[in-house]
Amino acid sequence: SSFGLICTVQVGDVVVMLGSSAILPCHIITNDRLSQITWQRTIKGKAPDDVFLIIQPTIGLKYRNEKDFRFEFIGNFNDKNGTLKFSNVTLKDEGSYSCIFSLFPSETQSRNSQLVILEGNEEVPLATCTAAASKPKAEVRWIKGSLEGKVREELKETQHANGTTTTWSTLLGKPGREMNGQLVKCVISSEATKEEILET
């Protein structure tokens, strides 16, 4: 199951839903010697070009001012890769993120990403369950668990020339972080076959 978000994305944009994780890419290919990778950001409520963490070969990740443990170094210093995973993003985190490579003998090089946070105010299809070509037609229902009351079902069916029916049931809702990782079950039942339960 998946849901699509349509928005215009420029190269260098990292677009994520509020409360989810972002990957901030940072990688160069060079034969120069790398001494350190510096990450800086320009976000609301902070001085511009705020250096917030440094990655060094022996120590790894080092916080500059306040420790924000939502950042995880998932790159590899020897591969000249300073990529960060940034968990649980908030609207305050939106802005520009740059990683700067301190190289020898050449100059520094930098890579810039724009972090764009989307809020889930639009209702989108979260999951679809299909009972294909059954006769008599199958019934499709959902066991919504903790999402009960937060999502709604939409049913569509198509009758085929051979007398069978395909039934689709879609769960729609506004994506929110409380939905992340929650389990829903689709139950397909018909007179012809025993009940089938699919989890997503």
N, C-alpha and C positions, 0 to 999 in steps of 0.2 A: 504494500500500500504506500502511496506517496501523494503529496499534494504540491502543486506548482504555484509559485509566486511569480507574477509577471511584473518586471520593473526594468527600467533602463539601467544598464550597468556599464560603467566605463572601465577600461583596462586599469587594473590597480585598485578597483573597488572590492571590498570584502563586505558582502551583504548578508546579515544574519538576523534571525528573529530575536526579539527581546528575551533575555533569560537563557539563551542557548550559548554554544561555544563558537568562537571564531578562530580560524587559523590565519596568523599574520606571517606571510611568506618573507623570507630573507635569505637570498642565496646568490653568490657570484662565482664565476669561473675565472680563475687567475692563477698564475704561478708565483705571484708575490707572496711574501711571508705575512701572515696575519697575526697581529699582536692582541687585538681585542675587537669585540663587536659592541657598539653602543646603541641602545634603543631610546628614541625620544618621541614625544607626542605633542600635538597641539590640540587640546580639548577644552571644552567649556569649563570655566572656573579655575583654570591652571595657567601659569605663565606660559607663553608660547615656547616651543622647542624644549619642553621639560624633559630632561634626561632622567628616565625612571628606572632603568636597569642596565647592567653591563654584563657581558659574557666574556670570561677570560679562560685561557686554555687549561690551567690547573684547577682553578676554583669553580669554574662553571658559572652559574647565574648568581649575580650579586645585586641586591636592591639598592637604589641610590638614597631615597628618603624613606617614605613609609613602605613597609613590606606589604605587597599585594599578592597573596598566594594564589590568586586566580590565574596568574601567568605561569606557564610551564615551558621550559626550554625543550623542544622536541627535535631540534636540529642536531648538527654534529660539527663541532668546532673545526676539526681536521678537514672536513669536507667544505669548509667556508660556508656553512649553513647555520644561520642563527634564528631559524623559524620558531615562533612562539605559538602555543595554544593558549587561548584566552577564554576562560570559562565564565558563565553566568554574567554575560554583558548587560549593562544597564544603559539607559538613555544618556547618562552623563559621560559614558565612555566613547560616544560618537566623536569622530574627528580624524586627524591625520596622524599616522604612525610611520616613523622612519627608522630603518636600521642603518648604521654607519660602520663601515669596515675600516679599521686602521691598518694600512698596508705598508710594507717596506719592499722595495725602495720607492714605489709610486705613491701618488696622493691617496687620500681617503676616497671611498666610493660609497654611495648610499642607494637604498631602495625605499620607495615610498608606497604606502597603502592608505586608502581612504576607508575608514570603517563606517558603514551605514547600518543603522539599527532599524528594523521594521517592527512595528507593533501589530499584534494580531487583532485588529478591529474588524477586518473583513471576514465574512464567513466563507470557508473554503471546504472542498471535499477532503476529508481526512483518510477515509478508507472505503473501498468498494468491494462488495462480495457478490459473486456471480454464480448462479445455478444455471448451467448451460443446457439447452435442448432436453428438457425433461417432460415426460408424459406419464400421468397427469402432471400439471405444473407444480413446481416445488414452492414451498413457503420459505422465505428467507427472513430471519429476525436476528436481532443483536442482543447479546448480554453485555451491558455497557459498564458494569462494575462502578468504579469511582467516577466515570464520566456521565453517569445518569443525571439528566437534567441540564447538562452542559452541551449536549449534542442532539441533533435531530436526524431522523431517517427519511430518506426519499426513495421511493420504489418505482422502478420502470420495468415494463415487460414487453417482449416482442413475440408474436406468434409466428411460427414457421409453417411453410406449406405442408410439411409432413406431419402436422398435428402436434408437434412439440412446442414448448414455450421456454424462452430464456428469460430469467428474472435477475435484475440487478437491484441491490440495495446499497445505497451510499450513505455513509455517516457524514454529516456536515456540522461544522462548528467553527468558532473563532479560536485559532491556535493560541494557546497560552502555555506558560512554562509548567503549570500544574498538570498538563496533559502528557508531558514528556515521559516516555517509558511506561505509561499506563496500559494495562491489558484490556482489550475488548475481544469478545468472541462472537463469531458469526455462526448461527445455527441454520443449517439447511435441512428441511424435512419434506418428504413426499411420501405418497402411498406406496410408490414403487420401491424406494430404497430406505434403508434405516437412516436415522438422523445422523448428520455429519456436522462436526464442530470444528471450525477453523479459528486459530488464535492470531491476533495481530497486535 
